[in-house]
Amino acid sequence: MTETLTAHRWPAVTRARTLPPWTLIAAGVLAGGLLGGGYGLAEPPTYTATSYVVAVPTAKSDPASALGFAQAYGRVATQLAVLRNAQVWAGVPVKTLRSSVQAATSPDAPMVAITATSSRPDLAANMANAVSRALTQHSTDTRSETNVELRQFARATKPTDPSSASPAVTGLVGASAGGLLGGLVLLVRPRRTADGSGHALSVPSPAVAAEAHGRL
């Protein structure tokens, strides 16, 4: 009975082992593409809006000071003192602003970029403009000490296209990752030996080889 079951199982195992090696890569590409495309469809689109403010020196200061204070204002743009005022104009709590707004500065220009991201394009623009307005007001309050003030350079506009990757792009990335994973599995799988099995041939140890030689 056991021999009969073994005889019926061997053809299936043989067919599985004789599949072309490229089927692993093809399966990885297909699975990765489906997973990546599904993620792109399930994830809501993200919109990004950016507002710019520029540091302007007063009569008692110089451009070098304005550049230095622009770097400083870029670091405090997302601090609680600024976001508390911005939440009133943005219409969202401080927690949302802290997780959705980022500030960036340039080493060559006295400018601060306020970028906000949201699943709603209008809210992204509102948050960026609100933080810029609050930061400008903060610089006005400290102008007598810093001799530098921030002015609105460019308001954030409502984005028309999402900044997040489309389902086609996420599907392509997933397919590439799946193909790479399939190739790695293909490289590390056991090699086929001369007798057709997937196991490596065993080499006798020195003691066993010496005993066999003595018997001869």
C-alpha positions in Angstrom: 0.0 0.0 0.0 2.8 2.4 0.9 4.6 1.6 -2.4 1.4 2.4 -4.3 1.0 5.8 -2.6 4.7 6.6 -3.2 4.4 5.7 -6.9 1.4 8.1 -7.3 3.1 10.9 -5.5 6.4 10.9 -7.4 5.1 12.2 -10.7 3.6 15.3 -9.0 6.9 16.0 -7.2 8.8 15.5 -10.4 6.6 17.9 -12.3 6.9 20.5 -9.6 10.7 20.2 -9.7 10.9 20.4 -13.4 9.2 23.8 -13.6 11.3 26.4 -15.4 13.4 28.6 -13.0 11.9 31.8 -14.4 8.5 30.8 -12.9 9.7 31.9 -9.5 10.5 35.4 -10.8 7.2 35.6 -12.7 5.2 34.6 -9.6 7.1 37.2 -7.6 6.4 39.9 -10.2 2.7 39.0 -10.3 2.2 38.9 -6.6 4.2 42.1 -6.0 2.3 43.9 -8.7 -1.1 42.9 -7.2 -0.1 43.9 -3.7 1.4 47.2 -4.7 -1.5 48.1 -6.9 -4.0 47.1 -4.2 -2.1 49.3 -1.7 -2.3 52.3 -4.1 -6.0 51.9 -4.5 -6.7 51.5 -0.8 -4.5 54.4 0.4 -6.2 57.8 0.0 -4.4 60.4 -2.1 -2.2 63.0 -0.4 -2.0 66.6 -1.4 0.8 69.0 -0.7 0.8 72.8 -0.6 3.7 75.2 0.2 3.8 78.8 1.4 7.0 81.0 1.4 8.0 83.8 3.7 11.2 85.9 3.4 13.3 87.5 6.1 13.8 91.2 5.5 16.4 93.2 7.6 15.4 96.6 9.0 17.5 99.7 8.8 19.5 98.6 11.9 20.4 95.2 10.4 22.0 93.7 7.3 21.3 90.8 4.9 23.6 88.4 6.7 21.6 88.8 9.9 18.4 88.2 7.9 19.8 85.0 6.5 20.7 83.8 10.0 17.3 84.7 11.5 15.6 82.9 8.5 17.3 79.7 9.7 16.2 80.3 13.2 12.6 81.0 12.2 12.6 77.8 10.2 13.4 75.9 13.3 10.6 77.5 15.4 7.9 77.4 12.7 6.6 74.1 13.9 6.9 74.9 17.6 3.9 75.1 19.9 4.1 78.9 20.3 3.5 79.4 16.6 1.1 76.5 16.0 -1.2 77.7 18.8 -1.9 80.8 16.7 -2.0 79.0 13.4 -4.7 76.6 14.6 -7.2 79.4 14.8 -6.8 80.3 11.1 -6.3 76.7 9.9 -9.4 75.3 11.7 -7.6 72.2 12.9 -6.0 71.3 16.3 -2.3 71.8 17.1 -1.8 68.0 16.9 -2.9 67.9 13.3 -0.6 70.8 12.4 2.4 69.2 14.1 2.0 66.0 12.1 1.1 67.6 8.8 3.4 70.7 8.6 7.1 70.9 7.9 9.4 73.9 7.5 12.6 74.1 5.3 15.2 76.8 4.8 17.9 77.5 2.3 21.6 78.2 3.2 21.8 80.8 0.4 18.5 82.7 0.6 16.7 84.2 3.7 13.5 82.3 2.9 11.4 79.8 4.9 9.2 77.3 3.1 6.1 76.0 5.0 4.8 72.8 3.5 1.5 71.1 4.6 0.1 67.7 3.5 -3.5 66.5 3.8 -6.0 64.2 2.1 -7.9 67.4 1.3 -6.3 69.9 -1.1 -8.0 72.9 0.3 -7.0 72.0 3.9 -3.3 71.5 2.8 -3.3 75.1 1.5 -5.1 76.5 4.5 -2.6 74.9 7.0 0.4 76.1 5.1 -0.9 79.7 4.9 -2.0 79.6 8.5 1.4 78.6 9.8 3.1 81.2 7.5 0.8 83.9 8.9 1.4 82.9 12.5 5.2 82.8 11.9 5.1 86.3 10.3 3.1 87.6 13.2 5.7 86.1 15.6 8.5 87.9 13.8 6.7 91.2 14.0 6.3 90.9 17.7 10.1 90.4 18.1 11.2 92.8 15.4 12.5 95.3 17.9 14.9 92.7 19.4 15.9 90.9 16.2 15.9 93.9 13.7 14.5 91.3 11.2 10.9 90.7 10.1 9.3 88.1 8.0 7.0 89.0 5.0 4.8 86.9 2.9 6.6 86.0 -0.3 4.1 83.5 -1.9 0.9 82.1 -0.6 0.1 78.4 -0.9 -2.5 77.6 -3.5 -4.9 74.7 -3.6 -3.1 71.8 -5.3 -4.9 70.2 -8.3 -2.9 66.9 -8.4 -2.0 64.6 -5.5 1.6 64.3 -4.5 1.3 60.7 -3.4 2.1 57.8 -5.8 -0.6 56.6 -8.1 -1.8 52.9 -8.1 0.2 52.3 -11.3 3.4 53.5 -9.7 2.9 51.5 -6.5 2.1 48.4 -8.6 5.3 48.9 -10.6 7.3 49.2 -7.4 5.6 46.1 -6.0 6.3 44.1 -9.1 10.0 45.1 -9.1 10.3 44.1 -5.4 8.5 40.8 -6.1 10.7 40.0 -9.1 13.8 40.8 -7.0 12.6 38.5 -4.2 11.9 35.7 -6.6 15.4 36.1 -8.1 16.9 35.8 -4.6 14.9 32.7 -3.8 16.1 31.3 -7.1 19.7 31.9 -6.1 19.5 30.3 -2.7 17.4 27.3 -3.5 19.1 23.8 -3.3 21.0 22.8 -6.5 19.9 19.7 -8.5 22.5 16.9 -8.2 23.4 14.3 -10.8 20.9 11.8 -9.6 18.0 14.3 -10.0 17.5 14.9 -6.3 17.7 18.3 -4.7 20.1 17.2 -2.0 23.8 17.5 -2.1 25.9 14.4 -2.3 27.4 13.4 1.1 31.2 13.0 1.4 32.5 10.3 3.7 34.4 11.4 6.8 38.1 10.6 7.0 37.5 7.9 9.6 35.0 6.0 7.5 37.2 6.3 4.4 40.2 4.9 6.3 38.2 2.0 7.6 36.9 1.2 4.1 40.5 1.3 2.7 41.7 -1.1 5.4 39.0 -3.6 4.5 40.1 -3.5 0.9 
